[in-house]
């Protein structure tokens, strides 16, 4: 039964490649994954820890027999201390994942608030909160080729309303206090990973059902379908070089988005890992973001990870910290 479901998932993934229409979305690939974000999002073909449940379900067997991650992330755009104007945003994400070779489970909480045009002198706040619980299964379909799928239960709340204050940060905090009713949805992510030892190829598609959430006024926001391909090179032990590219364009609140990312990770001995990367938008204003990351081995197979990102747009930055274990 699992094998049949995974074959159907692979067919669904292939079908996404022929869809060229932009889809309105809000949560993007670069929402969780400390190693992935430290590499600027070049991770679809790497995905060899428990965050594969989010980045590419088929990557779960690439790591050790079992692993887990616990992390917290914060993202912002716009000067949080400036007077409120449309455009700035603030997001946080927490994520827990546990994976083994055949199975994985994950839980995440994603919150994003942003300021939209309103009446003169009164910004309009919009807030999206999504709780996500997922179960991942994987299946080898040929030597070195794995297909994976994550079935997700989503409970999302989308609310809009007046949101003011002396600063952008105050207005965004007020938007997070807006109240609304939640909606429950089911969704599916699928992925493929081909491992040729020194080279890995990855392909994954998120949000296949394009889940939508609606506020009391009838405004709708979607977690639009996102498809990404990646290649990773492993020239020597402890060194990984990777590139990802989005295969479709998504329509976010701040414009069209289709990213390309370059990143790398280098192990310095058994207790330090350095990461870095750069990504940019192939659409719109060509948003550019640089990333650095660090992993410190606290003990055998137990890591403290963190990253920092900064973009060329006004006050576009993010950071996160968490723990990772692999056995």
C-alpha positions, 0 to 999 in steps of 0.5 A, spaced: 500 500 500 505 504 501 509 503 495 503 504 491 502 511 494 509 513 493 508 511 486 502 516 485 506 521 489 511 521 484 506 522 478 503 528 482 510 531 483 511 530 475 505 533 474 507 539 477 512 541 472 507 542 467 504 547 471 506 554 469 501 559 472 503 563 478 500 561 485 499 566 491 503 563 497 506 565 503 510 560 507 516 559 503 522 553 503 526 558 507 522 557 513 525 552 517 532 548 517 538 550 520 543 547 516 539 549 510 538 556 511 545 557 513 547 554 506 542 560 503 536 554 501 541 550 497 538 544 500 534 539 496 539 535 494 543 535 501 537 533 505 540 528 509 538 530 516 531 530 520 529 536 516 528 532 510 521 531 512 520 538 510 525 540 505 525 533 501 522 527 504 526 522 499 532 525 503 531 521 509 535 515 508 541 519 506 543 520 513 544 516 519 539 510 521 535 516 526 535 523 527 532 529 530 532 536 530 529 542 535 529 549 532 526 556 532 527 561 527 525 569 526 525 573 520 523 580 518 523 585 513 523 593 513 525 597 519 522 595 525 523 602 529 520 606 523 513 609 523 508 604 520 507 604 513 505 598 508 510 593 506 514 590 513 513 583 515 515 579 521 515 572 521 517 566 526 517 559 526 519 553 530 520 546 528 521 539 531 522 533 526 524 526 528 526 521 522 529 514 521 530 511 514 523 508 513 519 513 517 519 520 519 514 525 523 514 533 524 511 538 527 511 546 526 508 552 528 509 558 523 507 565 524 507 571 519 504 578 520 505 584 515 502 591 514 498 592 508 495 599 505 489 601 509 486 608 511 490 614 511 494 614 518 491 607 519 495 601 517 492 594 515 495 588 519 494 581 516 496 575 520 497 568 518 498 562 523 499 555 521 500 549 525 503 543 521 503 536 523 506 531 518 508 524 517 513 521 512 514 515 508 520 513 503 521 507 498 527 505 494 524 504 487 531 503 484 538 502 486 540 509 489 533 512 487 528 514 493 521 517 493 518 520 499 512 523 501 510 527 507 502 527 509 501 534 513 495 536 517 494 543 517 490 548 522 491 555 519 488 562 522 488 568 517 486 574 520 486 582 517 484 588 521 486 595 523 493 595 526 497 601 529 502 604 533 508 608 533 513 604 530 512 598 525 514 593 530 508 595 534 503 595 529 506 588 527 505 586 534 498 588 534 497 584 528 499 578 531 493 579 537 488 579 531 483 574 533 479 569 528 477 562 527 482 557 524 481 552 519 483 545 518 486 542 511 490 536 509 496 537 504 502 533 501 509 534 499 513 529 495 520 528 493 525 524 489 532 523 491 538 520 486 544 518 490 550 517 486 555 517 492 559 524 489 553 527 486 546 527 489 540 530 485 534 532 488 527 534 486 521 536 491 514 539 491 510 542 497 503 544 498 500 539 492 493 541 494 494 548 494 491 549 501 487 556 502 485 560 509 480 565 509 478 571 514 471 573 516 471 578 510 472 573 505 479 574 504 483 568 502 491 566 502 494 560 500 500 556 501 501 555 494 505 549 490 512 550 490 517 545 486 524 546 487 530 542 484 537 541 486 544 538 485 549 537 491 557 535 490 561 531 495 568 532 492 571 530 499 569 527 506 566 533 510 565 538 504 558 539 500 557 544 495 550 545 493 545 549 488 537 549 488 533 553 483 525 553 483 521 551 477 515 555 478 514 562 480 509 563 487 506 570 488 507 572 495 505 579 498 511 582 496 511 580 489 513 574 485 518 569 487 523 564 484 529 563 487 536 560 485 541 558 491 548 556 492 551 554 498 556 549 501 558 546 508 565 544 510 566 540 516 572 542 520 574 536 524 569 532 528 566 538 532 565 544 528 561 545 521 561 552 517 556 554 512 555 559 507 551 561 501 547 566 497 540 566 493 537 571 489 530 572 486 529 571 478 523 575 478 521 582 480 526 586 484 531 580 484 532 580 492 538 578 494 540 574 501 547 572 504 547 567 509 552 564 514 551 558 519 555 554 524 555 548 527 558 546 534 559 539 536 557 538 543 558 531 544 558 525 539 552 526 534 549 532 538 550 539 535 548 546 536 546 549 530 545 557 528 545 561 522 544 568 520 541 571 513 541 578 511 538 581 504 539 587 500 532 590 502 531 595 508 532 591 514 531 584 511 534 579 515 533 572 519 536 568 524 535 561 528 538 556 533 537 549 535 539 542 536 540 536 532 542 529 533 543 523 529 545 516 530 
